[in-house]
Amino acid sequence: LEIIGIAMDEEGVDVVRPFAEELKMNYRVLLGSETVATQFGGIYGLPTTFIIGRDGKIHDKHVGLVSREVFEETVKKLL
């Protein structure tokens, strides 16, 4: 099970990395592009977070800020 956040920032990794470190993001952050957004089914708001199962498939997608409880509930269903 993996949680991936996609950072859509035109300034690149030099801006995204300090932001992710400041927010103590403890999951992978993918530097997005229009191609990546399309491959993940579209990014229509930020932040967008994907929960990817052990099978490599996207099992859930959250657009906007989501509480810890929502993530925990989703993860528990997949375990």
C-alpha positions, 0 to 999 in steps of 0.5 A: 500500500502506498500513498502518493501526493502529486506536486504540480509546480512549474518551478520543479524539485527545488521548490517542491522538496523544501515544501514537502520537508517543511510539511513533514510529508512522510509519503512519496511526492511525485513531481507532476506534469500534464502527462503525469496528471493525465496518466493518473486520471486528471488532476482537478484540484490541489492537493490531490492524493492517490492511495495505491494498493500493493497491486499497483492500482489506484484504489482511492483519490482525494482532491483537496485537504483530507483529514487523517481519519479519512486516510486511515479508514481507506487504508484499513479497508485495503489491508 
